[in-house]
Amino acid sequence: MEINYKDIGRRISKERHNKNLRQEELAEMSNLSTVHLAHIEGGTTKLGLSALINIANALGVSADALLSGVCYKCKKILIDELAEIINECTPEQINLIIQIAKVISQNKTS
């Protein structure tokens, strides 16, 4: 399995924005240079384990939340992700999502 560093970087960036942090602030909190963090968020450099842990701790999230696209996502993470998406939708879009979910759930595979 190949690790998608761009997806990890996007998740880190999203969490940073959710916490209203600038790259400089997160870099300092994570004991990284701002340039290195920018490369991590851009997915142009490989993320080391110690850097991942430092970033996760600084953001107050678990490392698996940042890696969830790489590893099998647990149901709670998926539900939280869906809730975030739905929260930004119009009532019409939510209705469409519900209709799609009903169709998908009726076609369950073993």
Secondary structure, 3 states (H helix, E strand, C coil): CCCCHHHHHHHHHHHHHHCCCCHHHHHHHCCCCHHHHHHHHHCCCCCCHHHHHHHHHHHCCCHHHHHCCCCCCCHHHHHHHHHHHHHCCCHHHHHHHHHHHHHHHHCCCC
